[in-house]
Every structure is written in structure tokens, then in C-alpha cells.
Amino acid sequence: MDYRDQFGHLLAYLIASVNQTLAAQPSLFPLNLLLTDAGKVEISVSAFEEEDETPLSEQLNSLQAGAKAKVAAGGYVASCTAWPNYADKCLVALFENANNDVLGLSIPVVRRDENLALDDENAEPTEADVYIFPFVDDE
């Protein structure tokens, strides 16, 4: 499975999961998806109590630390970390894999019928970097 297949698999799972969440509630929590070498997707979600609004950076750091620990233990080939950007009405998704291939997407959130949903057809590329997997030496 190359990076296009890995990222496509994670993106499909992300869209289905987020659209299911948006059908039930108008807000999203940051989340991380990990793709195993067997092709299964594991999801971690950062949730917090409204009274204790943890800053987004802390939530992302926590998600990434958990994903890094799992990756270090082995068995994972790709990751997607995603979070809502309410100001720009989108979901930001950063994909990376064990070869350090990266992809960043800004996926608009739009109203469809009575619910909010991701508009993946109008996703825009964004900057991305390696956060979860160890750096690969190109030499």
C-alpha cells in the first residue's frame, strides 16, 4: 500500500467518522487516526469538559504524544491528526506515514440538509510536516 492508498484509506474513515459526529452535534473534537500494517484504523479523540477548556495546542500535543508512543511500539504505517478550525469553517487534517510522506488538507464544513458535513470535494492543500513518525534518513 503506497502513501496514496494509506492516506485515502484514512481520509475515507475520517470523512465517515466526522460526518457521523456532525449529524449528531454541531461541534468536533481533535482526533487522531492510526493505520495499522494490517489495514485497520484506530481512532483517538481529545474530549474535554466545557468548564475546563483545554487549549487546542495542548489537546493536539496530547494526541500526538499518544500516537507517537503507539508508533514507537510498532505495527503502524500512517497517521492522520485532524481538528476543527471554527474561524475558517473547516477541518484541518494532517496525514503522514512511516516514509515521512505528508499531506495537509483544509476540508470545508458545510450545511447539507439539516446537518453539517465535510465538503471533501472542495478540500484545499495546506502545509504539513512530520509529527508522529520518526524522521527517515534519506541517505
MARLUM-491987 format. One line per 3 residues: number of its first residue (from 1); for each residue x, y, z of C-alpha. Coordinates in steps of 0.1 Angstrom, whole numbers, plus 5000, padded with zeros to 4 digits. Layout:
NUM	X:Y:Z ~ ...
END
This chain:
1	5000:5000:5000 ~ 5016:5033:4989 ~ 5010:5067:5006
4	4981:5075:4983 ~ 4963:5043:4994 ~ 4972:5049:5030
7	4961:5085:5031 ~ 4930:5077:5010 ~ 4920:5049:5035
10	4925:5073:5064 ~ 4906:5101:5046 ~ 4876:5079:5039
13	4875:5069:5076 ~ 4879:5105:5087 ~ 4851:5117:5065
16	4827:5090:5076 ~ 4835:5095:5113 ~ 4833:5133:5112
19	4801:5133:5092 ~ 4785:5109:5116 ~ 4796:5132:5145
22	4783:5163:5128 ~ 4749:5146:5122 ~ 4746:5143:5160
25	4761:5175:5172 ~ 4775:5208:5157 ~ 4809:5206:5173
28	4840:5185:5168 ~ 4869:5174:5189 ~ 4905:5170:5177
31	4912:5134:5167 ~ 4940:5111:5155 ~ 4936:5081:5133
34	4964:5054:5130 ~ 4965:5029:5102 ~ 4979:4996:5112
37	5001:4975:5089 ~ 4971:4951:5087 ~ 4950:4979:5072
40	4928:4986:5103 ~ 4921:5021:5116 ~ 4924:5031:5153
43	4909:5063:5164 ~ 4917:5085:5194 ~ 4896:5116:5203
46	4905:5145:5226 ~ 4875:5154:5246 ~ 4873:5180:5274
49	4848:5194:5298 ~ 4834:5228:5288 ~ 4843:5242:5322
52	4879:5231:5316 ~ 4885:5242:5281 ~ 4920:5228:5273
55	4938:5249:5247 ~ 4938:5233:5212 ~ 4976:5231:5212
58	4976:5210:5244 ~ 4949:5187:5230 ~ 4970:5182:5199
61	5002:5177:5218 ~ 4984:5150:5239 ~ 4970:5132:5209
64	5004:5133:5191 ~ 5022:5120:5222 ~ 4998:5091:5224
67	5002:5084:5187 ~ 5040:5086:5189 ~ 5040:5061:5217
70	5019:5036:5197 ~ 5040:5041:5166 ~ 5072:5035:5186
73	5058:5002:5198 ~ 5054:4992:5161 ~ 5027:4980:5138
76	5016:5013:5123 ~ 5021:5027:5088 ~ 5002:5060:5086
79	4985:5086:5107 ~ 4960:5115:5104 ~ 4956:5142:5130
82	4926:5164:5125 ~ 4910:5193:5143 ~ 4882:5219:5138
85	4891:5254:5127 ~ 4859:5272:5135 ~ 4871:5306:5123
88	4876:5292:5088 ~ 4847:5268:5090 ~ 4868:5238:5081
91	4885:5207:5094 ~ 4923:5207:5092 ~ 4938:5172:5086
94	4975:5163:5085 ~ 4985:5129:5071 ~ 5019:5113:5074
97	5034:5079:5071 ~ 5064:5059:5081 ~ 5083:5070:5050
100	5077:5107:5060 ~ 5053:5113:5031 ~ 5030:5141:5043
103	4997:5158:5031 ~ 4978:5186:5047 ~ 4942:5193:5038
106	4917:5220:5048 ~ 4883:5204:5044 ~ 4853:5229:5044
109	4824:5222:5067 ~ 4791:5230:5050 ~ 4754:5226:5058
112	4737:5197:5040 ~ 4700:5194:5046 ~ 4697:5199:5083
115	4732:5188:5093 ~ 4767:5200:5089 ~ 4791:5178:5068
118	4825:5178:5053 ~ 4828:5190:5018 ~ 4857:5168:5007
121	4853:5177:4970 ~ 4865:5213:4979 ~ 4893:5203:5002
124	4924:5226:4998 ~ 4960:5215:5004 ~ 4978:5231:5034
127	5012:5228:5048 ~ 5021:5196:5065 ~ 5051:5182:5084
130	5062:5150:5102 ~ 5049:5149:5138 ~ 5041:5113:5147
133	5066:5091:5128 ~ 5104:5092:5133 ~ 5123:5111:5107
136	5137:5088:5079 ~ 5173:5094:5068 ~ 5173:5098:5030
139	5209:5085:5027
END
